[in-house]
Amino acid sequence: MASPADVVPLERQSTGVIGDYVALTKPRLNLLVVATSAAGYYLGGPRAPDVMLMAQAVAGTALVAGGAAVLNQVYERDTDALMRRTRMRPLPDGRVTPPEARIFGATLSLAGLALLALRANALAASLALATLIVYLIVYTPMKRRTSLATLIGAVPGALPALIGWTASHGRIAAGGATLFAIVFLWQIPHFMAIAWLYRDDYGKAGFPMLPVIEPEGRRASRQAVIYAAALVPVSLAPALVGIAGPIYFGVALVLGAALLALSVRFASTRSENAARALFFGSITYLPLIWLAMIANRL
């Protein structure tokens, strides 16, 4: 029989369980997926999109992304237990069991695919399925073997923009490819900053990230600069293919130059402060670029 100290009120138990399952979906990361897919949907469709269809397409994309995050954590629960920033996640901490998480992740993923197939189109659902396959079957195991996994992981990371675009546009087209390219290139300086800040954690878990296999940070910072530099002209392309205008062009040029400057600073100092500034600069860049693109289309 439990003592009074062992009895947890039902409300607290339910809140804790719900919170753990929500945490498995990586809600902060999923918020970025929601924003990215919503921007893609808006930019790919008519100027006054059907709000209900847009919400369903975005929800489907978010469900697939959440399911992928859950299933990824099932696979990586052992390495998550070794890293300070992830060891208290629900799976390594034992608050959710692997079978429970597998069922939850599979349910979310299948629900998202079904919603996209039924309320958007087959192409959007196929791209979401490709996101799942590349993320879980290619990228996740590859993380333990090679630093090139970062580039592979940028593919499913960029697909939500394309899923949103195709859900409203019906085909990929130049505009959709441009949105995909922007998010793909943006991820590299963003992730290089993260990898540098948490290089000790990644080293403990055995992930061969660039800052782990080359502790001086030259290769990681060089990649941040190269991809940030490539992002500048690519980010201007929406104005050239007709999904944004001259105001966006100017905003994108300023934002791209700022992100490149932060990457160059990181490369020249390879300090914690420079990496942190690049990280915060990158998470500021993407919402602003979407807002500029959407505002210029209104």
C-alpha positions in Angstrom: 0.0 0.0 0.0 1.3 3.5 -0.9 2.0 6.0 1.8 0.4 9.5 1.6 3.7 10.8 0.3 3.6 8.4 -2.6 0.2 9.3 -3.8 0.1 11.9 -6.6 -3.1 13.7 -7.3 -4.8 12.5 -10.6 -4.6 16.0 -12.1 -0.9 16.2 -11.6 -0.4 12.7 -13.0 -2.4 13.5 -16.1 -0.7 16.8 -16.6 2.7 15.1 -16.3 1.9 12.4 -18.8 0.4 14.8 -21.3 3.4 17.1 -20.9 5.8 14.2 -21.5 4.0 13.2 -24.7 3.9 16.8 -25.9 7.7 17.0 -25.2 8.3 14.0 -27.3 7.0 15.9 -30.4 9.6 18.6 -29.8 7.0 21.5 -29.8 9.5 24.3 -30.2 10.9 22.7 -33.3 7.4 21.8 -34.5 6.4 25.5 -34.2 9.1 26.3 -36.8 7.6 23.5 -39.0 4.2 25.0 -38.6 5.4 28.5 -39.6 7.4 27.2 -42.5 4.7 25.0 -44.0 2.1 27.8 -43.5 4.3 30.2 -45.3 4.8 27.7 -48.1 1.1 27.1 -48.4 0.3 30.8 -48.5 3.0 31.6 -51.1 2.0 28.7 -53.3 -1.7 29.4 -53.5 -4.0 32.3 -54.4 -3.8 35.6 -52.5 -6.8 34.7 -50.4 -6.3 31.0 -49.5 -9.0 28.8 -48.0 -8.2 29.1 -44.3 -9.6 25.7 -43.4 -7.7 23.8 -46.1 -4.5 25.7 -45.1 -5.0 24.8 -41.5 -5.5 21.1 -42.4 -2.4 21.0 -44.6 -0.3 22.7 -41.9 -1.7 20.3 -39.2 -0.9 17.3 -41.4 2.7 18.5 -41.8 3.0 19.2 -38.1 1.7 15.7 -37.2 4.2 14.1 -39.5 7.0 16.2 -38.1 5.9 15.4 -34.5 5.7 11.7 -35.3 9.2 11.8 -36.8 10.6 13.5 -33.7 9.0 10.9 -31.4 10.4 7.9 -33.5 13.8 9.6 -33.7 14.0 9.8 -29.9 13.0 6.1 -29.6 16.1 5.3 -31.8 18.4 7.7 -30.0 17.2 7.2 -26.4 20.6 5.6 -25.4 22.7 8.4 -26.7 20.2 11.0 -25.4 20.9 9.5 -21.9 24.6 10.4 -22.3 24.1 14.1 -23.1 23.4 16.7 -20.5 20.9 18.7 -22.6 18.8 15.6 -23.5 19.2 13.2 -20.6 16.0 14.4 -19.0 13.8 13.8 -22.0 10.9 11.4 -21.3 12.5 8.3 -22.9 16.0 8.3 -21.4 14.4 9.4 -18.0 12.0 6.4 -18.2 8.8 8.5 -18.0 7.6 7.0 -21.3 8.5 3.5 -22.5 9.8 2.8 -26.0 6.8 0.7 -27.1 4.5 3.5 -25.9 6.5 6.1 -27.8 6.6 4.0 -31.0 2.8 3.7 -31.0 2.4 7.4 -30.4 5.0 8.4 -33.1 3.5 6.0 -35.7 0.0 7.2 -34.9 0.9 10.9 -35.3 2.8 10.1 -38.6 0.0 8.1 -40.1 -2.6 10.7 -39.1 -0.6 13.4 -40.7 -0.1 11.5 -43.9 -3.8 10.7 -44.1 -4.8 14.3 -43.5 -2.4 15.5 -46.3 -3.6 12.9 -48.7 -7.3 13.5 -48.0 -7.4 17.3 -47.6 -4.4 18.5 -49.7 -3.1 16.2 -52.5 -1.0 13.1 -53.2 2.1 15.1 -53.9 2.1 16.8 -50.5 1.5 13.5 -48.8 4.3 11.9 -50.8 6.7 14.6 -49.8 5.7 14.1 -46.2 6.4 10.4 -46.5 9.8 11.2 -48.1 10.5 13.4 -45.1 9.8 10.5 -42.7 11.9 8.0 -44.7 14.9 10.3 -45.1 14.8 11.5 -41.5 14.3 8.1 -39.8 15.9 5.6 -42.1 18.8 7.6 -43.6 19.7 10.6 -41.4 19.1 9.2 -37.9 21.4 6.1 -38.3 23.9 8.2 -40.3 24.4 10.6 -37.4 26.4 8.0 -35.6 28.7 7.4 -38.6 29.6 10.6 -40.4 29.5 14.4 -40.2 27.9 14.4 -43.6 24.7 13.5 -41.9 24.2 17.2 -41.3 23.7 17.8 -45.0 21.4 14.8 -45.3 19.3 16.0 -42.3 18.9 19.4 -44.0 16.7 17.7 -46.7 13.8 16.6 -44.4 14.4 19.9 -42.5 13.6 21.9 -45.6 10.7 19.7 -47.0 7.9 21.3 -44.8 8.2 24.5 -46.9 7.8 22.4 -50.0 5.0 20.4 -48.5 3.1 23.5 -47.7 3.7 24.9 -51.2 2.6 21.8 -53.0 -0.5 21.4 -50.8 -1.8 24.7 -52.3 0.0 24.9 -55.6 -0.4 21.3 -56.7 3.1 21.0 -58.1 6.6 21.9 -57.1 7.5 24.7 -59.7 10.3 27.2 -59.4 8.7 29.0 -56.3 8.6 25.8 -54.3 12.1 24.8 -55.2 13.3 28.3 -54.1 11.6 28.0 -50.7 13.2 24.5 -50.2 16.6 25.9 -51.1 16.4 28.8 -48.7 15.5 26.5 -45.7 18.1 23.9 -46.8 21.0 26.4 -46.9 19.8 28.3 -43.7 20.1 25.1 -41.7 23.8 24.7 -42.1 25.0 27.8 -40.3 22.2 27.3 -37.8 23.3 23.8 -37.0 27.0 24.5 -37.0 26.4 27.0 -34.2 24.5 24.4 -32.2 27.1 21.7 -32.9 29.9 24.0 -31.6 28.0 25.1 -28.5 27.2 21.4 -27.6 30.3 19.8 -29.0 31.2 18.2 -25.6 27.7 16.6 -25.4 28.0 15.3 -28.9 31.4 13.9 -28.2 30.2 12.0 -25.1 27.4 10.4 -27.2 29.8 9.4 -30.0 28.3 11.6 -32.7 31.0 12.5 -35.2 29.9 16.1 -35.7 32.5 18.5 -37.3 33.4 20.2 -34.0 33.9 16.8 -32.5 36.2 15.3 -35.1 38.0 18.7 -35.7 38.0 20.5 -32.3 39.6 23.6 -33.7 36.3 24.4 -35.4 37.8 25.5 -38.7 35.7 23.1 -40.9 32.5 23.8 -39.0 32.9 27.5 -39.2 34.0 27.4 -42.8 30.8 25.5 -43.7 28.7 28.1 -41.8 30.3 30.8 -43.9 30.0 29.0 -47.2 26.3 28.1 -46.8 25.5 31.6 -45.4 27.2 33.1 -48.4 25.2 30.8 -50.8 22.0 31.8 -49.0 22.3 35.5 -49.9 21.7 35.1 -53.7 19.3 32.2 -53.2 17.2 34.2 -50.8 16.7 36.9 -53.4 15.3 34.3 -55.9 11.6 34.6 -54.7 11.6 38.2 -56.1 13.0 36.9 -59.4 10.4 34.0 -59.8 7.4 36.2 -59.0 6.4 35.1 -55.5 7.8 38.3 -53.8 8.6 41.8 -54.9 11.3 44.6 -54.6 10.6 45.3 -50.9 11.3 41.7 -50.1 14.4 41.8 -52.2 15.8 44.6 -50.1 14.9 43.0 -46.8 16.3 39.6 -47.8 19.6 41.2 -48.9 19.9 42.9 -45.5 19.0 39.8 -43.5 21.3 37.6 -45.6 24.2 40.0 -45.2 23.6 40.0 -41.4 23.6 36.2 -41.2 26.8 36.1 -43.3 28.4 38.6 -41.0 27.6 36.5 -38.0 29.0 33.4 -39.7 32.2 35.2 -40.6 32.5 36.4 -37.0 32.1 32.9 -35.8 34.7 31.6 -38.2 37.2 34.3 -37.2 36.9 33.8 -33.4 35.3 30.4 -33.0 34.1 31.6 -29.5 31.1 30.6 -27.5 29.7 34.1 -27.8 30.1 34.2 -31.6 28.4 30.8 -31.9 25.6 31.9 -29.6 25.1 35.1 -31.6 25.0 33.0 -34.9 22.4 30.7 -33.3 20.1 33.5 -32.2 20.7 35.3 -35.5 19.7 32.3 -37.4 16.5 31.6 -35.5 15.6 35.3 -36.0 16.4 35.2 -39.8 13.9 32.6 -40.9 10.7 34.0 -39.4 11.7 37.5 -40.7 12.3 36.2 -44.2 8.9 34.5 -44.2 7.2 37.7 -42.9 8.9 39.8 -45.5 7.9 37.4 -48.3 4.3 37.3 -47.2 4.0 41.0 -46.4 5.3 41.9 -49.9 2.7 39.7 -51.4 -0.3 41.2 -49.6 
